[in-house]
Amino acid sequence: MSEIKMSLADARRRAKLTQKEAAARIGISVDTLGNYERGKKFPDIPRLKRIEAVYGVTYNQLIFLPEDYGLTVTE
């Protein structure tokens, strides 16, 4: 059985946390969390372990790319 894959932002929302709440529980700034969610920066191992604990997910479930990665909107 395969695990559900989700973006970091999806994992946060599934945990029913705002960016501000999640950042406080993880011990980082809201700006840092935003950068993680947009794929501009990536957490180190200790922070990743904290994210796993706060969100109730494993590293293998996370996709460290922004939700709109590679998508372009055309009309």
MDTraj code that builds the backbone (N, CA, C; nanometers):
import mdtraj as md
import numpy as np

residues = "MET SER GLU ILE LYS MET SER LEU ALA ASP ALA ARG ARG ARG ALA LYS LEU THR GLN LYS GLU ALA ALA ALA ARG ILE GLY ILE SER VAL ASP THR LEU GLY ASN TYR GLU ARG GLY LYS LYS PHE PRO ASP ILE PRO ARG LEU LYS ARG ILE GLU ALA VAL TYR GLY VAL THR TYR ASN GLN LEU ILE PHE LEU PRO GLU ASP TYR GLY LEU THR VAL THR GLU".split()
xyz = np.array([
    [0.0845, -0.1177, 0.0000],
    [0.0000, 0.0000, 0.0000],
    [0.0891, 0.1241, 0.0000],
    [0.0615, 0.2197, -0.0866],
    [0.1438, 0.3395, -0.0949],
    [0.0925, 0.4467, 0.0008],
    [0.1849, 0.5304, 0.0458],
    [0.1501, 0.6389, 0.1365],
    [0.0959, 0.7567, 0.0575],
    [0.0117, 0.8344, 0.1212],
    [-0.0409, 0.9562, 0.0604],
    [0.0719, 1.0581, 0.0552],
    [0.0922, 1.1186, -0.0606],
    [0.1932, 1.2230, -0.0767],
    [0.1228, 1.3581, -0.0726],
    [0.1847, 1.4540, -0.0057],
    [0.1242, 1.5865, 0.0045],
    [0.2329, 1.6928, 0.0172],
    [0.1960, 1.8116, -0.0234],
    [0.2878, 1.9238, -0.0084],
    [0.2956, 1.9612, 0.1396],
    [0.3944, 2.0379, 0.1732],
    [0.4102, 2.0836, 0.3102],
    [0.2892, 2.1672, 0.3530],
    [0.2385, 2.2513, 0.2629],
    [0.1206, 2.3327, 0.2936],
    [-0.0016, 2.2442, 0.3165],
    [-0.0183, 2.1396, 0.2354],
    [-0.1298, 2.0465, 0.2556],
    [-0.1192, 1.9777, 0.3911],
    [0.0000, 1.9360, 0.4276],
    [0.0202, 1.8696, 0.5567],
    [-0.0163, 1.9638, 0.6708],
    [0.0212, 2.0911, 0.6574],
    [-0.0125, 2.1901, 0.7604],
    [-0.1633, 2.2074, 0.7703],
    [-0.2288, 2.2191, 0.6554],
    [-0.3745, 2.2357, 0.6561],
    [-0.4451, 2.1121, 0.7115],
    [-0.3948, 1.9936, 0.6802],
    [-0.4531, 1.8700, 0.7350],
    [-0.4404, 1.8664, 0.8870],
    [-0.3334, 1.9283, 0.9386],
    [-0.3149, 1.9378, 1.0832],
    [-0.3990, 2.0512, 1.1426],
    [-0.4729, 2.1212, 1.0563],
    [-0.5619, 2.2318, 1.0963],
    [-0.4858, 2.3439, 1.1674],
    [-0.3726, 2.3815, 1.1063],
    [-0.2899, 2.4877, 1.1618],
    [-0.2736, 2.6002, 1.0603],
    [-0.2714, 2.7222, 1.1102],
    [-0.2345, 2.8352, 1.0261],
    [-0.0823, 2.8364, 1.0152],
    [-0.0295, 2.9165, 0.9239],
    [0.1162, 2.9279, 0.9153],
    [0.1733, 2.9803, 1.0469],
    [0.1051, 3.0758, 1.1072],
    [0.1536, 3.1341, 1.2319],
    [0.1569, 3.0304, 1.3440],
    [0.0501, 2.9502, 1.3563],
    [0.0452, 2.8462, 1.4594],
    [0.1521, 2.7396, 1.4355],
    [0.1634, 2.6954, 1.3105],
    [0.2604, 2.5907, 1.2771],
    [0.4027, 2.6390, 1.3022],
    [0.4329, 2.7599, 1.2583],
    [0.5675, 2.8145, 1.2770],
    [0.6032, 2.8207, 1.4253],
    [0.5081, 2.8636, 1.5086],
    [0.5336, 2.8718, 1.6530],
    [0.5601, 2.7339, 1.7117],
    [0.4829, 2.6343, 1.6708],
    [0.5016, 2.4984, 1.7237],
    [0.6321, 2.4352, 1.6759],
    [0.6722, 2.4684, 1.5532],
    [0.7958, 2.4135, 1.4973],
    [0.9170, 2.4871, 1.5542],
    [0.8978, 2.6154, 1.5899],
    [1.0072, 2.6957, 1.6446],
    [1.0820, 2.7741, 1.5380],
    [1.0085, 2.8150, 1.4329],
    [1.0668, 2.8944, 1.3243],
    [0.9771, 3.0152, 1.2987],
    [1.0247, 3.1061, 1.2159],
    [0.9431, 3.2227, 1.1823],
    [0.8406, 3.1860, 1.0747],
    [0.7379, 3.2669, 1.0649],
    [0.6365, 3.2482, 0.9613],
    [0.7005, 3.2620, 0.8233],
    [0.7945, 3.3549, 0.8095],
    [0.8639, 3.3729, 0.6811],
    [0.9418, 3.2472, 0.6425],
    [1.0074, 3.1853, 0.7388],
    [1.0824, 3.0625, 0.7101],
    [0.9876, 2.9521, 0.6658],
    [0.8761, 2.9364, 0.7369],
    [0.7790, 2.8344, 0.6988],
    [0.7253, 2.8613, 0.5589],
    [0.6967, 2.9870, 0.5292],
    [0.6506, 3.0232, 0.3953],
    [0.7523, 2.9868, 0.2886],
    [0.8793, 3.0089, 0.3178],
    [0.9851, 2.9720, 0.2233],
    [0.9921, 2.8205, 0.2042],
    [0.9726, 2.7444, 0.3106],
    [0.9683, 2.5984, 0.2987],
    [0.8507, 2.5571, 0.2096],
    [0.7341, 2.6170, 0.2340],
    [0.6143, 2.5795, 0.1591],
    [0.6248, 2.6172, 0.0110],
    [0.6956, 2.7242, -0.0194],
    [0.7132, 2.7657, -0.1591],
    [0.8326, 2.6988, -0.2269],
    [0.9061, 2.6186, -0.1523],
    [1.0205, 2.5486, -0.2092],
    [1.1413, 2.6376, -0.2305],
    [1.1458, 2.7523, -0.1629],
    [1.2598, 2.8419, -0.1760],
    [1.3738, 2.8021, -0.0829],
    [1.3388, 2.7388, 0.0276],
    [1.4365, 2.6875, 0.1237],
    [1.3862, 2.5523, 0.1731],
    [1.4762, 2.4761, 0.2345],
    [1.4410, 2.3432, 0.2826],
    [1.4870, 2.3266, 0.4265],
    [1.4084, 2.2578, 0.5086],
    [1.4453, 2.2430, 0.6497],
    [1.5622, 2.1479, 0.6687],
    [1.6399, 2.1755, 0.7739],
    [1.7455, 2.0812, 0.8107],
    [1.6810, 1.9639, 0.8860],
    [1.7573, 1.8631, 0.9187],
    [1.7025, 1.7410, 0.9784],
    [1.6310, 1.7672, 1.1120],
    [1.6902, 1.8422, 1.2057],
    [1.6167, 1.8660, 1.3307],
    [1.4812, 1.9356, 1.3085],
    [1.4777, 2.0323, 1.2176],
    [1.3502, 2.0993, 1.1895],
    [1.2532, 2.0063, 1.1184],
    [1.3057, 1.9242, 1.0305],
    [1.2215, 1.8277, 0.9605],
    [1.1562, 1.7318, 1.0602],
    [1.2330, 1.6865, 1.1586],
    [1.1783, 1.5987, 1.2620],
    [1.0682, 1.6694, 1.3409],
    [1.0868, 1.7978, 1.3653],
    [0.9852, 1.8759, 1.4372],
    [0.8598, 1.8905, 1.3512],
    [0.8766, 1.9140, 1.2216],
    [0.7620, 1.9233, 1.1300],
    [0.6845, 1.7919, 1.1297],
    [0.7563, 1.6804, 1.1233],
    [0.6907, 1.5496, 1.1268],
    [0.6051, 1.5355, 1.2527],
    [0.6606, 1.5742, 1.3672],
    [0.5892, 1.5612, 1.4939],
    [0.4680, 1.6542, 1.5012],
    [0.4859, 1.7782, 1.4584],
    [0.3774, 1.8764, 1.4665],
    [0.2647, 1.8425, 1.3692],
    [0.2989, 1.8000, 1.2483],
    [0.1976, 1.7722, 1.1466],
    [0.1460, 1.6285, 1.1517],
    [0.2152, 1.5412, 1.2229],
    [0.1726, 1.4017, 1.2300],
    [0.1908, 1.3273, 1.0987],
    [0.3014, 1.3559, 1.0305],
    [0.3329, 1.2918, 0.9026],
    [0.4764, 1.2400, 0.9061],
    [0.5136, 1.1641, 0.8041],
    [0.6516, 1.1208, 0.7897],
    [0.7141, 1.1943, 0.6720],
    [0.8460, 1.1966, 0.6711],
    [0.9183, 1.2602, 0.5607],
    [0.8762, 1.2010, 0.4263],
    [0.8540, 1.0709, 0.4226],
    [0.8168, 1.0036, 0.2982],
    [0.6820, 1.0486, 0.2442],
    [0.5995, 1.1057, 0.3278],
    [0.4693, 1.1545, 0.2835],
    [0.4771, 1.2949, 0.2240],
    [0.5853, 1.3645, 0.2489],
    [0.5957, 1.5046, 0.2086],
    [0.6613, 1.5213, 0.0725],
    [0.6106, 1.6176, -0.0001],
    [0.6679, 1.6582, -0.1273],
    [0.7143, 1.8020, -0.1074],
    [0.8433, 1.8255, -0.1178],
    [0.8968, 1.9590, -0.0936],
    [0.9024, 2.0419, -0.2204],
    [0.7869, 2.0606, -0.2803],
    [0.7705, 2.1478, -0.3958],
    [0.6469, 2.2324, -0.3709],
    [0.6436, 2.3529, -0.4228],
    [0.5232, 2.4333, -0.4068],
    [0.4056, 2.3668, -0.4786],
    [0.2854, 2.3968, -0.4324],
    [0.1654, 2.3349, -0.4882],
    [0.1489, 2.3603, -0.6373],
    [0.1927, 2.4757, -0.6847],
    [0.1744, 2.5095, -0.8259],
    [0.2994, 2.4821, -0.9089],
    [0.3912, 2.4008, -0.8582],
    [0.5161, 2.3727, -0.9269],
    [0.4919, 2.3177, -1.0660],
    [0.5465, 2.3855, -1.1643],
    [0.5382, 2.3370, -1.3013],
    [0.4068, 2.3636, -1.3720],
    [0.3133, 2.4239, -1.3028],
    [0.1846, 2.4507, -1.3665],
    [0.1803, 2.5931, -1.4194],
    [0.1272, 2.6081, -1.5354],
    [0.1064, 2.7406, -1.5902],
    [-0.0397, 2.7565, -1.6236],
    [-0.0903, 2.8724, -1.6006],
    [-0.2310, 2.9000, -1.6278],
    [-0.2389, 2.9733, -1.7609],
    [-0.3155, 2.9193, -1.8525],
    [-0.3372, 2.9847, -1.9803],
    [-0.4870, 2.9976, -2.0049],
    [-0.5219, 3.1005, -2.0741],
    [-0.6651, 3.1216, -2.1054],
    [-0.6847, 3.1200, -2.2539],
])
top = md.Topology()
chain = top.add_chain()
for i, resn in enumerate(residues, 1):
    res = top.add_residue(resn, chain, resSeq=i)
    for name in ("N", "CA", "C"):
        top.add_atom(name, md.element.get_by_symbol(name[0]), res)
traj = md.Trajectory(xyz[None], top)
